[in-house]
Amino acid sequence: MADVVELPSRLAVLPFRNKVLLPGAIIRIRCTSSSSVKLVEQELWQREEKGMIGILPLRDSTETTVVGPMLSPGEGTDLGERCSKSQGAISDPHKFDGKSQQEVFHWHTRGVAARALHLSRGVEKPSRRVTYIVVLEGLCRFSVQELSTRGTYYTAHILPLDMMKAEMEQVEQHPDFIALSRQFKATAMELISVLEQKQKTGGRTKVLLETVPVHKLADIFVASFGISFEEQLSMLDSVDVKVRLSKATELVDRHLQSIRVAEKIAQKVEGQLSKSQKEYLLRQQMRAIKEELGDNDDDEDDLAALERKMQSAGMPPDIWKHAQRELRRLKKMQPQQPGYNSSRVYLELLADLPWQKADEELELDLKAAKERLDSEHYGLVKVKQRIIEYLAVRKLKPDARGPVLCFVGPPGVGKTSLASSIAASLGRKFVRISLGGVKDEADVRGHRRTYIGSMPGRLIDGLKRVAVCNPVMLLDEIDKTGSNVRGDPTSALLEVLDPEQNRTFNDQYPHSFTICFSESSTSFFFITHNFFIFIEVSLGKIYLSVPFDLSKVIFVATANRLQPIPPPLLDRMEVIELPGYTPEEKLRIAMRHLIPRVLDQHGLSSDFLQIPEVMVKLVIQRYTREAGVRNLERNLAALARAAAVRVAEQEHAVPRSKDVQGLASSLEESRLADGAEVDMEVIPMGISNHGISNEFRVTSPLIVDEAMLEKVLGPPRYGDRETAERVATPGVSVGLVWTAFGGEVQFVEAAEMVGKGDLHLTGQLGDVIKESAHIALTWVNFSLYHLFFMCAEQKGPNLFQSYVTYLIFVGNK
Ligand SMILES: Nc1ncnc2c1ncn2[C@@H]1O[C@H](COP(=O)(O)OP(=O)(O)OP(=O)(O)O)[C@@H](O)[C@H]1O
């Protein structure tokens, strides 16, 4: 950009309607009107050196205000070299062709000389009209002294307005100018930084700031952003560089502020947009997940469904209030928020608990109950009698505080099935809570709600499963609970069943259970006064108390042994012992109950399999050693499975009716005789599955014999011969022991070893047994014997005798 531009005294003038070209600005225009095409052609296109033209703003004459000297070139197309010094207006200077004469335009008296940087010529088809595209660069200001026409376009006699170099240098020294230019540059720099952040450009503009004289920069900056025509004109008229700088500073600053405000608004809008977009995206994802899970019921709002479920759960009013409070909290939470899930699970639990739902108790028919017990269980006369008494009391006083029955006996003696018979007699649902192996207190009490994956205790879970508040609840294997660092479940059960611990709650026999929620507790925990249970659950810092009426539940407990049950818990229950069965009783149970049940379970009947008494006896003697009948049942089931395979493997035949048989046989015969093709008659096989199963051709039932026993059950595991054989060995004696599995014969083996004369006892022996061995040794007064014991836990006086016998035997040998 040249510092000072030499201007001719006359320039062809291109009118800019409501537009200004400022010095330093570059503009690309398309010339289509005949006058401008002519101007470009003659002044720029046909010249060898780069031409220069004047750009003069032209204002629509909507008002009478005169901006500057006006020219009234008259009407018509060819104005010739006529010129006029009078001020006035022109009718559409672009339309010298005389097409429109209505509009009046006012020429501005100051313009900008412009140099063509680029020219391109085009011919429109099919009119063959010539057009030009011109890239112009604004050079310097001029004032119009005189305007005249040359052919179809205007020319102007002009005077340059820019200062000469020396003059400019002088102004540049002026403190006002220095201050103004500093201020302008600072504002311009700020604008550049803002634009840089937005558009990541601005490097080039910064260079301009350092290299281009500041009075030119003012024009360049103002020209680069949109301002009103009036402002553009005012900028054009600012010939004084100080005025120009201050105006430019003002305009740049205003532009800067407007960018900042726009940015703020944009950020706000963008924030709102991105939030709503995020929500939209999440909802879309949620919908997709639901669809994937097959849970695409969009209309069903989860929480609304939960609320409906809670409403229909029949909670007592105070619990309903508490649940509503919790639901309100949940509604305010985001699903991703910690605690949302546990809160939700908790409410689901409250909604699922059978607060009021109870099975209607049948009118208790004691005779029917007795018959049922007899039909389902062999023997157990005293036990059945006690159950009938229990039921009779309940019949007379349904809300009577009855004891918790506890069936104690070896495995497989019918404890569970007796409890289930009680439920059936009362017409109530039966739920079994297995306490075997429960070592964590939280298993019974439930987990803290603050614990991720927390669950209610087994009792509450059982109630949820059975979905009625008056089931018969079997606390199975109550003696099998152990303790560890996480607490003692037995103590929790004690709180459930021991009235002594909760005397403060109710001296009378209470009829409601309470679940309390407290932070102090480790989890759900039960404090009971008979049927009062308090379950404590932590809920952050909020203490809650939710009572649950469990008075309608009938508790029955089972245990294999009495010893592990803590005396206070034992006191709370009425123990009914089931000592186990003799072989004869087992035989009766097998013949009357087990075999029919096993056959039925395997889809068989006595037509397919028969197990004679003598074989059952053998199974009892040789394949089982138990107080109950569980293994016996298992062995019988193995025989039934073997028989089922055999029957299923047998070829089955669909019996033919007499007619069909006759027809078929005649067809078969004729076919065989002639060797010709026979039209086959298709007989529809409308036979149900049941029908087919009855069509097995059973020639004769399978009768279990000794060979089959060995084939199916393997070689005998226990035998009479074993005892005789073993005691024939020197140093082996027989002792009687009683374990959880019933009475058993155990072998005691002593062996003499070379050594110092110590007594070594091997195996897992209890203190009583160890003591017996030492007493025996002292008594016999022998020095060194080694005993081998084959049982794990044994006791009883007979072992002592065995030791003595064989210590003497070994010593005398
Ligand atoms: N006296 C009996 N009459 C008929 N069937 C019996 C008798 N005693 C036990 N049974 C049967 O033996 C099987 C095992 O009984 P059950 O499961 O009730 O034993 P349990 O004493 O509860 O054992 P565990 O202590 O292992 O739980 C059941 O099929 C049951 O019907």
The ligand as an ORCA input file, in Angstrom:
! r2SCAN-3c Opt
* xyz 0 1
  N     -42.232    -91.092     59.139
  C     -42.132    -90.825     57.842
  N     -43.095    -91.239     57.030
  C     -43.052    -90.976     55.702
  N     -42.042    -90.320     55.102
  C     -41.057    -89.879     55.875
  C     -41.049    -90.103     57.270
  N     -39.941    -89.528     57.767
  C     -39.279    -88.986     56.742
  N     -39.953    -89.202     55.607
  C     -39.561    -88.734     54.269
  O     -38.170    -88.608     54.209
  C     -37.764    -87.521     53.424
  C     -36.885    -86.597     54.200
  O     -37.636    -85.933     55.176
  P     -37.403    -84.443     55.641
  O     -36.838    -83.652     54.521
  O     -38.645    -83.940     56.267
  O     -36.283    -84.667     56.694
  P     -35.713    -83.657     57.744
  O     -35.823    -84.313     59.040
  O     -36.348    -82.359     57.583
  O     -34.194    -83.622     57.289
  P     -33.157    -82.438     57.451
  O     -32.796    -82.379     58.877
  O     -32.010    -82.893     56.605
  O     -33.828    -81.225     56.934
  C     -39.031    -86.847     52.981
  O     -39.355    -87.258     51.706
  C     -40.051    -87.344     53.978
  O     -41.338    -87.357     53.432
*
